[in-house]
Amino acid sequence: IMAEWFDLSGYAVGDANFDGEVDSLDAATALKIDAELALEGVNCDFNGDGTVNSLDAAQILKYDAGLIE
């Protein structure tokens, strides 16, 4: 069993690539995870429902566009 711990303090929820921005690149990562084309992201569950899917990607895009906070 391999376990990793991540310190997410200082990173916004949805910042999948930890570049300090929540943007379309993070939404693309969430979609890749949903399609099982990428490994599970520790910071992609934007809506906090325990699953990374297209709903998270949509929320990330809305956040990036300034439609939600």
ROROBA-424106 format. One record per atom (N, C-alpha, C, O): atom name; residue in one letter; x negated, y negated, z negated. Coordinates in pm, 1 decimal. Atoms other than C-alpha are relative to their C-alpha. Layout:
<r><atom>CA</atom><res>A</res><east>X</east><north>Y</north><up>Z</up></r>
...
END
This chain:
<r><atom>N</atom><res>I</res><east>-85.3</east><north>117.7</north><up>0.0</up></r>
<r><atom>CA</atom><res>I</res><east>0.0</east><north>0.0</north><up>0.0</up></r>
<r><atom>C</atom><res>I</res><east>-88.9</east><north>-122.6</north><up>0.0</up></r>
<r><atom>O</atom><res>I</res><east>-181.7</east><north>-133.9</north><up>-80.0</up></r>
<r><atom>N</atom><res>M</res><east>75.8</east><north>122.9</north><up>-6.0</up></r>
<r><atom>CA</atom><res>M</res><east>-135.1</east><north>-336.8</north><up>96.6</up></r>
<r><atom>C</atom><res>M</res><east>91.2</east><north>-115.0</north><up>-38.8</up></r>
<r><atom>O</atom><res>M</res><east>199.0</east><north>-130.6</north><up>18.4</up></r>
<r><atom>N</atom><res>A</res><east>-79.5</east><north>114.7</north><up>42.8</up></r>
<r><atom>CA</atom><res>A</res><east>-5.3</east><north>-645.0</north><up>-78.9</up></r>
<r><atom>C</atom><res>A</res><east>-85.4</east><north>-124.8</north><up>10.4</up></r>
<r><atom>O</atom><res>A</res><east>-203.6</east><north>-124.1</north><up>-24.0</up></r>
<r><atom>N</atom><res>E</res><east>68.1</east><north>127.6</north><up>-8.6</up></r>
<r><atom>CA</atom><res>E</res><east>-97.9</east><north>-1003.8</north><up>-12.5</up></r>
<r><atom>C</atom><res>E</res><east>83.3</east><north>-103.2</north><up>-72.1</up></r>
<r><atom>O</atom><res>E</res><east>206.3</east><north>-98.2</north><up>-68.5</up></r>
<r><atom>N</atom><res>W</res><east>-68.1</east><north>109.0</north><up>68.4</up></r>
<r><atom>CA</atom><res>W</res><east>-12.6</east><north>-1309.5</north><up>-218.4</up></r>
<r><atom>C</atom><res>W</res><east>-34.6</east><north>-128.4</north><up>71.7</up></r>
<r><atom>O</atom><res>W</res><east>-149.8</east><north>-151.4</north><up>108.5</up></r>
<r><atom>N</atom><res>F</res><east>19.2</east><north>126.9</north><up>-67.3</up></r>
<r><atom>CA</atom><res>F</res><east>32.7</east><north>-1647.3</north><up>-60.0</up></r>
<r><atom>C</atom><res>F</res><east>41.7</east><north>-113.1</north><up>-92.4</up></r>
<r><atom>O</atom><res>F</res><east>147.4</east><north>-106.6</north><up>-155.1</up></r>
<r><atom>N</atom><res>D</res><east>-35.8</east><north>120.3</north><up>73.8</up></r>
<r><atom>CA</atom><res>D</res><east>29.1</east><north>-1982.6</north><up>-234.7</up></r>
<r><atom>C</atom><res>D</res><east>64.2</east><north>-95.4</north><up>99.5</up></r>
<r><atom>O</atom><res>D</res><east>-4.1</east><north>-155.5</north><up>182.4</up></r>
<r><atom>N</atom><res>L</res><east>-73.8</east><north>83.4</north><up>-94.8</up></r>
<r><atom>CA</atom><res>L</res><east>298.3</east><north>-2174.6</north><up>-49.2</up></r>
<r><atom>C</atom><res>L</res><east>20.8</east><north>-141.7</north><up>-50.9</up></r>
<r><atom>O</atom><res>L</res><east>85.5</east><north>-222.6</north><up>15.6</up></r>
<r><atom>N</atom><res>S</res><east>-15.8</east><north>135.7</north><up>50.7</up></r>
<r><atom>CA</atom><res>S</res><east>280.7</east><north>-2482.7</north><up>-268.2</up></r>
<r><atom>C</atom><res>S</res><east>-69.6</east><north>-96.0</north><up>96.8</up></r>
<r><atom>O</atom><res>S</res><east>-180.9</east><north>-70.5</north><up>142.8</up></r>
<r><atom>N</atom><res>G</res><east>54.8</east><north>96.8</north><up>-94.1</up></r>
<r><atom>CA</atom><res>G</res><east>222.2</east><north>-2782.4</north><up>-48.7</up></r>
<r><atom>C</atom><res>G</res><east>46.3</east><north>20.8</north><up>142.8</up></r>
<r><atom>O</atom><res>G</res><east>20.2</east><north>-63.5</north><up>228.6</up></r>
<r><atom>N</atom><res>Y</res><east>-51.7</east><north>-26.4</north><up>-134.2</up></r>
<r><atom>CA</atom><res>Y</res><east>388.1</east><north>-2625.0</north><up>255.9</up></r>
<r><atom>C</atom><res>Y</res><east>151.6</east><north>-7.0</north><up>-1.4</up></r>
<r><atom>O</atom><res>Y</res><east>215.9</east><north>45.5</north><up>-92.4</up></r>
<r><atom>N</atom><res>A</res><east>-145.3</east><north>8.2</north><up>-12.3</up></r>
<r><atom>CA</atom><res>A</res><east>741.4</east><north>-2703.9</north><up>366.1</up></r>
<r><atom>C</atom><res>A</res><east>55.0</east><north>134.9</north><up>43.7</up></r>
<r><atom>O</atom><res>A</res><east>-8.7</east><north>206.9</north><up>120.7</up></r>
<r><atom>N</atom><res>V</res><east>-66.6</east><north>-121.5</north><up>-46.6</up></r>
<r><atom>CA</atom><res>V</res><east>981.2</east><north>-2413.8</north><up>406.9</up></r>
<r><atom>C</atom><res>V</res><east>22.1</east><north>-14.2</north><up>150.1</up></r>
<r><atom>O</atom><res>V</res><east>69.0</east><north>-118.0</north><up>196.7</up></r>
<r><atom>N</atom><res>G</res><east>-12.8</east><north>2.7</north><up>-144.9</up></r>
<r><atom>CA</atom><res>G</res><east>983.0</east><north>-2328.5</north><up>776.2</up></r>
<r><atom>C</atom><res>G</res><east>-131.7</east><north>-24.1</north><up>71.3</up></r>
<r><atom>O</atom><res>G</res><east>-140.8</east><north>-3.0</north><up>192.3</up></r>
<r><atom>N</atom><res>D</res><east>131.5</east><north>24.1</north><up>-60.1</up></r>
<r><atom>CA</atom><res>D</res><east>618.1</east><north>-2420.3</north><up>835.8</up></r>
<r><atom>C</atom><res>D</res><east>-71.7</east><north>133.5</north><up>15.1</up></r>
<r><atom>O</atom><res>D</res><east>-160.0</east><north>167.6</north><up>-63.5</up></r>
<r><atom>N</atom><res>A</res><east>46.8</east><north>-137.6</north><up>-18.6</up></r>
<r><atom>CA</atom><res>A</res><east>538.8</east><north>-2075.1</north><up>970.9</up></r>
<r><atom>C</atom><res>A</res><east>-149.2</east><north>9.0</north><up>28.8</up></r>
<r><atom>O</atom><res>A</res><east>-214.3</east><north>105.2</north><up>-11.8</up></r>
<r><atom>N</atom><res>N</res><east>141.6</east><north>-6.0</north><up>-36.1</up></r>
<r><atom>CA</atom><res>N</res><east>193.7</east><north>-2158.4</north><up>1104.9</up></r>
<r><atom>C</atom><res>N</res><east>-88.2</east><north>-84.6</north><up>-92.1</up></r>
<r><atom>O</atom><res>N</res><east>-207.9</east><north>-99.5</north><up>-67.5</up></r>
<r><atom>N</atom><res>F</res><east>73.0</east><north>73.5</north><up>103.1</up></r>
<r><atom>CA</atom><res>F</res><east>92.1</east><north>-2371.7</north><up>803.6</up></r>
<r><atom>C</atom><res>F</res><east>-85.4</east><north>-113.4</north><up>56.6</up></r>
<r><atom>O</atom><res>F</res><east>-198.2</east><north>-135.8</north><up>12.7</up></r>
<r><atom>N</atom><res>D</res><east>71.8</east><north>114.7</north><up>-55.9</up></r>
<r><atom>CA</atom><res>D</res><east>-8.9</east><north>-2671.4</north><up>1015.0</up></r>
<r><atom>C</atom><res>D</res><east>47.6</east><north>-132.6</north><up>-58.9</up></r>
<r><atom>O</atom><res>D</res><east>4.1</east><north>-239.3</north><up>-15.6</up></r>
<r><atom>N</atom><res>G</res><east>-49.8</east><north>120.9</north><up>64.3</up></r>
<r><atom>CA</atom><res>G</res><east>177.8</east><north>-2918.2</north><up>793.1</up></r>
<r><atom>C</atom><res>G</res><east>121.7</east><north>-60.5</north><up>66.5</up></r>
<r><atom>O</atom><res>G</res><east>172.3</east><north>-163.1</north><up>21.1</up></r>
<r><atom>N</atom><res>E</res><east>-117.5</east><north>47.8</north><up>-73.1</up></r>
<r><atom>CA</atom><res>E</res><east>464.6</east><north>-2965.2</north><up>1038.7</up></r>
<r><atom>C</atom><res>E</res><east>103.6</east><north>111.7</north><up>9.3</up></r>
<r><atom>O</atom><res>E</res><east>68.1</east><north>228.8</north><up>21.8</up></r>
<r><atom>N</atom><res>V</res><east>-108.4</east><north>-94.1</north><up>-29.7</up></r>
<r><atom>CA</atom><res>V</res><east>803.5</east><north>-2795.5</north><up>1071.6</up></r>
<r><atom>C</atom><res>V</res><east>51.6</east><north>-41.8</north><up>135.9</up></r>
<r><atom>O</atom><res>V</res><east>117.7</east><north>-144.9</north><up>148.9</up></r>
<r><atom>N</atom><res>D</res><east>-29.3</east><north>41.4</north><up>-136.7</up></r>
<r><atom>CA</atom><res>D</res><east>854.3</east><north>-2798.8</north><up>1446.1</up></r>
<r><atom>C</atom><res>D</res><east>35.4</east><north>120.2</north><up>87.6</up></r>
<r><atom>O</atom><res>D</res><east>56.8</east><north>231.0</north><up>38.5</up></r>
<r><atom>N</atom><res>S</res><east>-42.8</east><north>-103.9</north><up>-94.2</up></r>
<r><atom>CA</atom><res>S</res><east>938.1</east><north>-2599.8</north><up>1757.7</up></r>
<r><atom>C</atom><res>S</res><east>-94.4</east><north>120.3</north><up>1.5</up></r>
<r><atom>O</atom><res>S</res><east>-51.1</east><north>231.2</north><up>32.6</up></r>
<r><atom>N</atom><res>L</res><east>91.8</east><north>-114.2</north><up>7.4</up></r>
<r><atom>CA</atom><res>L</res><east>625.7</east><north>-2384.5</north><up>1719.3</up></r>
<r><atom>C</atom><res>L</res><east>41.8</east><north>95.9</north><up>-111.0</up></r>
<r><atom>O</atom><res>L</res><east>30.8</east><north>217.6</north><up>-96.5</up></r>
<r><atom>N</atom><res>D</res><east>-48.6</east><north>-83.6</north><up>110.2</up></r>
<r><atom>CA</atom><res>D</res><east>763.7</east><north>-2260.6</north><up>1387.9</up></r>
<r><atom>C</atom><res>D</res><east>129.7</east><north>70.5</north><up>38.5</up></r>
<r><atom>O</atom><res>D</res><east>151.1</east><north>186.0</north><up>1.6</up></r>
<r><atom>N</atom><res>A</res><east>-123.7</east><north>-62.2</north><up>-48.1</up></r>
<r><atom>CA</atom><res>A</res><east>1103.4</east><north>-2196.9</north><up>1548.6</up></r>
<r><atom>C</atom><res>A</res><east>-32.6</east><north>116.6</north><up>93.0</up></r>
<r><atom>O</atom><res>A</res><east>30.8</east><north>221.9</north><up>86.1</up></r>
<r><atom>N</atom><res>A</res><east>40.9</east><north>-107.8</north><up>-90.4</up></r>
<r><atom>CA</atom><res>A</res><east>930.7</east><north>-1991.9</north><up>1818.9</up></r>
<r><atom>C</atom><res>A</res><east>-52.2</east><north>120.0</north><up>-79.0</up></r>
<r><atom>O</atom><res>A</res><east>-25.9</east><north>234.7</north><up>-42.7</up></r>
<r><atom>N</atom><res>T</res><east>48.9</east><north>-108.8</north><up>85.5</up></r>
<r><atom>CA</atom><res>T</res><east>756.7</east><north>-1789.5</north><up>1547.7</up></r>
<r><atom>C</atom><res>T</res><east>115.9</east><north>75.5</north><up>-63.0</up></r>
<r><atom>O</atom><res>T</res><east>114.8</east><north>198.5</north><up>-68.0</up></r>
<r><atom>N</atom><res>A</res><east>-117.8</east><north>-64.4</north><up>59.4</up></r>
<r><atom>CA</atom><res>A</res><east>1090.7</east><north>-1722.9</north><up>1376.9</up></r>
<r><atom>C</atom><res>A</res><east>71.0</east><north>88.5</north><up>102.3</up></r>
<r><atom>O</atom><res>A</res><east>115.1</east><north>198.5</north><up>68.9</up></r>
<r><atom>N</atom><res>L</res><east>-64.0</east><north>-80.8</north><up>-104.5</up></r>
<r><atom>CA</atom><res>L</res><east>1237.0</east><north>-1600.7</north><up>1707.7</up></r>
<r><atom>C</atom><res>L</res><east>-82.1</east><north>124.9</north><up>31.4</up></r>
<r><atom>O</atom><res>L</res><east>-25.7</east><north>231.8</north><up>54.6</up></r>
<r><atom>N</atom><res>K</res><east>86.2</east><north>-116.7</north><up>-24.0</up></r>
<r><atom>CA</atom><res>K</res><east>936.5</east><north>-1371.7</north><up>1764.1</up></r>
<r><atom>C</atom><res>K</res><east>16.8</east><north>103.1</north><up>-111.2</up></r>
<r><atom>O</atom><res>K</res><east>19.2</east><north>223.5</north><up>-85.5</up></r>
<r><atom>N</atom><res>I</res><east>-20.8</east><north>-91.4</north><up>112.7</up></r>
<r><atom>CA</atom><res>I</res><east>985.6</east><north>-1224.9</north><up>1417.5</up></r>
<r><atom>C</atom><res>I</res><east>134.6</east><north>69.2</north><up>14.1</up></r>
<r><atom>O</atom><res>I</res><east>145.3</east><north>189.8</north><up>-7.9</up></r>
<r><atom>N</atom><res>D</res><east>-133.9</east><north>-56.8</north><up>-17.7</up></r>
<r><atom>CA</atom><res>D</res><east>1357.6</east><north>-1175.1</north><up>1486.1</up></r>
<r><atom>C</atom><res>D</res><east>0.8</east><north>106.3</north><up>109.4</up></r>
<r><atom>O</atom><res>D</res><east>70.4</east><north>207.1</north><up>97.6</up></r>
<r><atom>N</atom><res>A</res><east>6.9</east><north>-95.3</north><up>-111.2</up></r>
<r><atom>CA</atom><res>A</res><east>1274.3</east><north>-995.6</north><up>1813.2</up></r>
<r><atom>C</atom><res>A</res><east>-101.7</east><north>111.1</north><up>-25.2</up></r>
<r><atom>O</atom><res>A</res><east>-126.0</east><north>194.6</north><up>61.9</up></r>
<r><atom>N</atom><res>E</res><east>100.8</east><north>-98.1</north><up>38.7</up></r>
<r><atom>CA</atom><res>E</res><east>1012.3</east><north>-785.7</north><up>1629.6</up></r>
<r><atom>C</atom><res>E</res><east>-123.1</east><north>-4.7</north><up>89.8</up></r>
<r><atom>O</atom><res>E</res><east>-186.6</east><north>97.6</north><up>115.5</up></r>
<r><atom>N</atom><res>L</res><east>120.0</east><north>20.4</north><up>-80.4</up></r>
<r><atom>CA</atom><res>L</res><east>736.2</east><north>-931.4</north><up>1847.1</up></r>
<r><atom>C</atom><res>L</res><east>-113.7</east><north>-58.3</north><up>-83.7</up></r>
<r><atom>O</atom><res>L</res><east>-225.7</east><north>-74.2</north><up>-35.2</up></r>
<r><atom>N</atom><res>A</res><east>100.7</east><north>52.9</north><up>91.9</up></r>
<r><atom>CA</atom><res>A</res><east>551.1</east><north>-1073.9</north><up>1547.6</up></r>
<r><atom>C</atom><res>A</res><east>26.4</east><north>58.0</north><up>-138.3</up></r>
<r><atom>O</atom><res>A</res><east>136.6</east><north>103.7</north><up>-168.4</up></r>
<r><atom>N</atom><res>L</res><east>-14.7</east><north>-47.1</north><up>137.1</up></r>
<r><atom>CA</atom><res>L</res><east>489.8</east><north>-971.7</north><up>1190.0</up></r>
<r><atom>C</atom><res>L</res><east>85.4</east><north>-97.0</north><up>-78.7</up></r>
<r><atom>O</atom><res>L</res><east>99.5</east><north>-213.8</north><up>-42.5</up></r>
<r><atom>N</atom><res>E</res><east>-84.2</east><north>82.3</north><up>87.7</up></r>
<r><atom>CA</atom><res>E</res><east>715.0</east><north>-1101.5</north><up>917.4</up></r>
<r><atom>C</atom><res>E</res><east>-77.4</east><north>-121.3</north><up>-48.1</up></r>
<r><atom>O</atom><res>E</res><east>-192.0</east><north>-109.6</north><up>-91.6</up></r>
<r><atom>N</atom><res>G</res><east>60.7</east><north>123.4</north><up>48.3</up></r>
<r><atom>CA</atom><res>G</res><east>638.8</east><north>-1461.3</north><up>828.5</up></r>
<r><atom>C</atom><res>G</res><east>41.4</east><north>-28.4</north><up>-142.3</up></r>
<r><atom>O</atom><res>G</res><east>157.8</east><north>-11.1</north><up>-178.3</up></r>
<r><atom>N</atom><res>V</res><east>-30.9</east><north>24.4</north><up>140.3</up></r>
<r><atom>CA</atom><res>V</res><east>616.9</east><north>-1557.4</north><up>464.9</up></r>
<r><atom>C</atom><res>V</res><east>71.2</east><north>-132.0</north><up>-20.8</up></r>
<r><atom>O</atom><res>V</res><east>123.6</east><north>-157.6</north><up>-129.2</up></r>
<r><atom>N</atom><res>N</res><east>-56.0</east><north>133.4</north><up>19.4</up></r>
<r><atom>CA</atom><res>N</res><east>747.0</east><north>-1907.2</north><up>526.8</up></r>
<r><atom>C</atom><res>N</res><east>102.4</east><north>-34.9</north><up>107.4</up></r>
<r><atom>O</atom><res>N</res><east>127.1</east><north>-153.0</north><up>131.8</up></r>
<r><atom>N</atom><res>C</res><east>-94.2</east><north>25.2</north><up>-109.5</up></r>
<r><atom>CA</atom><res>C</res><east>1003.6</east><north>-1868.1</north><up>808.3</up></r>
<r><atom>C</atom><res>C</res><east>146.1</east><north>4.8</north><up>-40.9</up></r>
<r><atom>O</atom><res>C</res><east>232.4</east><north>-34.8</north><up>37.4</up></r>
<r><atom>N</atom><res>D</res><east>-140.2</east><north>-13.8</north><up>42.1</up></r>
<r><atom>CA</atom><res>D</res><east>1319.7</east><north>-1803.3</north><up>607.6</up></r>
<r><atom>C</atom><res>D</res><east>53.7</east><north>-137.4</north><up>-40.6</up></r>
<r><atom>O</atom><res>D</res><east>67.6</east><north>-167.3</north><up>-159.2</up></r>
<r><atom>N</atom><res>F</res><east>-37.6</east><north>140.3</north><up>22.0</up></r>
<r><atom>CA</atom><res>F</res><east>1440.8</east><north>-2163.0</north><up>644.5</up></r>
<r><atom>C</atom><res>F</res><east>128.5</east><north>-13.8</north><up>-79.5</up></r>
<r><atom>O</atom><res>F</res><east>139.6</east><north>-102.4</north><up>-164.3</up></r>
<r><atom>N</atom><res>N</res><east>-128.3</east><north>12.8</north><up>69.9</up></r>
<r><atom>CA</atom><res>N</res><east>1796.1</east><north>-2102.1</north><up>521.6</up></r>
<r><atom>C</atom><res>N</res><east>6.3</east><north>81.2</north><up>-129.4</up></r>
<r><atom>O</atom><res>N</res><east>107.0</east><north>76.9</north><up>-200.0</up></r>
<r><atom>N</atom><res>G</res><east>10.2</east><north>-68.0</north><up>128.5</up></r>
<r><atom>CA</atom><res>G</res><east>1686.3</east><north>-1879.4</north><up>232.1</up></r>
<r><atom>C</atom><res>G</res><east>90.8</east><north>119.7</north><up>-19.2</up></r>
<r><atom>O</atom><res>G</res><east>123.5</east><north>154.7</north><up>-132.6</up></r>
<r><atom>N</atom><res>D</res><east>-89.8</east><north>-114.9</north><up>13.5</up></r>
<r><atom>CA</atom><res>D</res><east>1908.8</east><north>-1580.6</north><up>309.6</up></r>
<r><atom>C</atom><res>D</res><east>-73.2</east><north>133.7</north><up>-7.6</up></r>
<r><atom>O</atom><res>D</res><east>-9.2</east><north>238.7</north><up>-12.5</up></r>
<r><atom>N</atom><res>G</res><east>77.4</east><north>-122.4</north><up>12.3</up></r>
<r><atom>CA</atom><res>G</res><east>1625.0</east><north>-1327.1</north><up>288.5</up></r>
<r><atom>C</atom><res>G</res><east>-33.6</east><north>67.2</north><up>131.1</up></r>
<r><atom>O</atom><res>G</res><east>-98.1</east><north>172.0</north><up>131.5</up></r>
<r><atom>N</atom><res>T</res><east>25.1</east><north>-56.0</north><up>-132.0</up></r>
<r><atom>CA</atom><res>T</res><east>1608.3</east><north>-1261.7</north><up>663.4</up></r>
<r><atom>C</atom><res>T</res><east>-50.3</east><north>-110.1</north><up>92.3</up></r>
<r><atom>O</atom><res>T</res><east>-1.1</east><north>-222.8</north><up>87.8</up></r>
<r><atom>N</atom><res>V</res><east>46.5</east><north>94.6</north><up>-101.1</up></r>
<r><atom>CA</atom><res>V</res><east>1413.8</east><north>-1433.8</north><up>940.3</up></r>
<r><atom>C</atom><res>V</res><east>66.5</east><north>37.6</north><up>130.7</up></r>
<r><atom>O</atom><res>V</res><east>47.2</east><north>148.0</north><up>181.6</up></r>
<r><atom>N</atom><res>N</res><east>-71.5</east><north>-27.5</north><up>-124.4</up></r>
<r><atom>CA</atom><res>N</res><east>1630.6</east><north>-1461.2</north><up>1250.0</up></r>
<r><atom>C</atom><res>N</res><east>25.1</east><north>-129.5</north><up>76.6</up></r>
<r><atom>O</atom><res>N</res><east>-30.3</east><north>-234.3</north><up>43.2</up></r>
<r><atom>N</atom><res>S</res><east>-26.7</east><north>115.7</north><up>-85.3</up></r>
<r><atom>CA</atom><res>S</res><east>1766.3</east><north>-1698.1</north><up>1514.5</up></r>
<r><atom>C</atom><res>S</res><east>67.9</east><north>-113.7</north><up>-75.3</up></r>
<r><atom>O</atom><res>S</res><east>57.1</east><north>-229.4</north><up>-34.6</up></r>
<r><atom>N</atom><res>L</res><east>-61.0</east><north>106.6</north><up>80.8</up></r>
<r><atom>CA</atom><res>L</res><east>1964.8</east><north>-1887.5</north><up>1249.4</up></r>
<r><atom>C</atom><res>L</res><east>-107.8</east><north>-88.5</north><up>-61.7</up></r>
<r><atom>O</atom><res>L</res><east>-92.2</east><north>-210.4</north><up>-69.0</up></r>
<r><atom>N</atom><res>D</res><east>111.7</east><north>77.6</north><up>53.4</up></r>
<r><atom>CA</atom><res>D</res><east>1636.9</east><north>-1992.3</north><up>1090.3</up></r>
<r><atom>C</atom><res>D</res><east>-63.2</east><north>-84.8</north><up>110.2</up></r>
<r><atom>O</atom><res>D</res><east>-95.2</east><north>-201.6</north><up>88.4</up></r>
<r><atom>N</atom><res>A</res><east>57.6</east><north>74.9</north><up>-111.9</up></r>
<r><atom>CA</atom><res>A</res><east>1498.2</east><north>-2093.2</north><up>1430.0</up></r>
<r><atom>C</atom><res>A</res><east>86.6</east><north>-120.6</north><up>34.1</up></r>
<r><atom>O</atom><res>A</res><east>34.4</east><north>-229.4</north><up>58.5</up></r>
<r><atom>N</atom><res>A</res><east>-91.3</east><north>110.7</north><up>-30.2</up></r>
<r><atom>CA</atom><res>A</res><east>1807.3</east><north>-2306.2</north><up>1496.3</up></r>
<r><atom>C</atom><res>A</res><east>-10.2</east><north>-109.2</north><up>-105.8</up></r>
<r><atom>O</atom><res>A</res><east>-11.0</east><north>-227.8</north><up>-72.7</up></r>
<r><atom>N</atom><res>Q</res><east>12.0</east><north>98.3</north><up>107.9</up></r>
<r><atom>CA</atom><res>Q</res><east>1777.2</east><north>-2474.5</north><up>1155.9</up></r>
<r><atom>C</atom><res>Q</res><east>-133.2</east><north>-74.4</north><up>8.6</up></r>
<r><atom>O</atom><res>Q</res><east>-138.7</east><north>-194.9</north><up>-15.8</up></r>
<r><atom>N</atom><res>I</res><east>130.9</east><north>63.8</north><up>-15.2</up></r>
<r><atom>CA</atom><res>I</res><east>1407.2</east><north>-2542.2</north><up>1213.7</up></r>
<r><atom>C</atom><res>I</res><east>4.8</east><north>-102.7</north><up>112.5</up></r>
<r><atom>O</atom><res>I</res><east>-48.2</east><north>-212.9</north><up>98.1</up></r>
<r><atom>N</atom><res>L</res><east>-11.1</east><north>94.8</north><up>-111.6</up></r>
<r><atom>CA</atom><res>L</res><east>1486.0</east><north>-2704.6</north><up>1549.5</up></r>
<r><atom>C</atom><res>L</res><east>84.4</east><north>-121.2</north><up>-37.8</up></r>
<r><atom>O</atom><res>L</res><east>52.0</east><north>-233.5</north><up>0.6</up></r>
<r><atom>N</atom><res>K</res><east>-82.1</east><north>112.2</north><up>46.7</up></r>
<r><atom>CA</atom><res>K</res><east>1759.7</east><north>-2916.5</north><up>1390.7</up></r>
<r><atom>C</atom><res>K</res><east>-80.6</east><north>-90.0</north><up>-92.8</up></r>
<r><atom>O</atom><res>K</res><east>-71.2</east><north>-212.5</north><up>-84.9</up></r>
<r><atom>N</atom><res>Y</res><east>84.6</east><north>76.9</north><up>91.0</up></r>
<r><atom>CA</atom><res>Y</res><east>1515.7</east><north>-3022.9</north><up>1119.7</up></r>
<r><atom>C</atom><res>Y</res><east>-102.1</east><north>-81.5</north><up>79.4</up></r>
<r><atom>O</atom><res>Y</res><east>-122.9</east><north>-199.7</north><up>52.2</up></r>
<r><atom>N</atom><res>D</res><east>100.2</east><north>66.1</north><up>-83.2</up></r>
<r><atom>CA</atom><res>D</res><east>1250.5</east><north>-3106.6</north><up>1379.8</up></r>
<r><atom>C</atom><res>D</res><east>60.2</east><north>-117.5</north><up>76.4</up></r>
<r><atom>O</atom><res>D</res><east>-7.0</east><north>-218.3</north><up>98.3</up></r>
<r><atom>N</atom><res>A</res><east>-68.6</east><north>106.8</north><up>-74.0</up></r>
<r><atom>CA</atom><res>A</res><east>1505.5</east><north>-3318.4</north><up>1570.9</up></r>
<r><atom>C</atom><res>A</res><east>55.0</east><north>-109.0</north><up>-91.6</up></r>
<r><atom>O</atom><res>A</res><east>106.9</east><north>-210.0</north><up>-43.9</up></r>
<r><atom>N</atom><res>G</res><east>-49.2</east><north>99.6</north><up>94.4</up></r>
<r><atom>CA</atom><res>G</res><east>1598.5</east><north>-3507.1</north><up>1254.0</up></r>
<r><atom>C</atom><res>G</res><east>149.1</east><north>7.6</north><up>-25.6</up></r>
<r><atom>O</atom><res>G</res><east>207.8</east><north>-86.3</north><up>-79.3</up></r>
<r><atom>N</atom><res>L</res><east>-144.2</east><north>-15.3</north><up>17.6</up></r>
<r><atom>CA</atom><res>L</res><east>1953.7</east><north>-3373.3</north><up>1248.7</up></r>
<r><atom>C</atom><res>L</res><east>37.3</east><north>46.2</north><up>-140.3</up></r>
<r><atom>O</atom><res>L</res><east>149.8</east><north>24.0</north><up>-185.2</up></r>
<r><atom>N</atom><res>I</res><east>-21.6</east><north>-42.6</north><up>138.7</up></r>
<r><atom>CA</atom><res>I</res><east>1918.7</east><north>-3220.4</north><up>900.1</up></r>
<r><atom>C</atom><res>I</res><east>-126.4</east><north>-30.8</north><up>-79.7</up></r>
<r><atom>O</atom><res>I</res><east>-234.1</east><north>-49.7</north><up>-23.0</up></r>
<r><atom>N</atom><res>E</res><east>116.7</east><north>23.0</north><up>87.0</up></r>
<r><atom>CA</atom><res>E</res><east>1690.3</east><north>-3278.9</north><up>602.1</up></r>
<r><atom>C</atom><res>E</res><east>-34.0</east><north>124.4</north><up>-76.9</up></r>
<r><atom>O</atom><res>E</res><east>-129.0</east><north>124.6</north><up>-155.1</up></r>
END
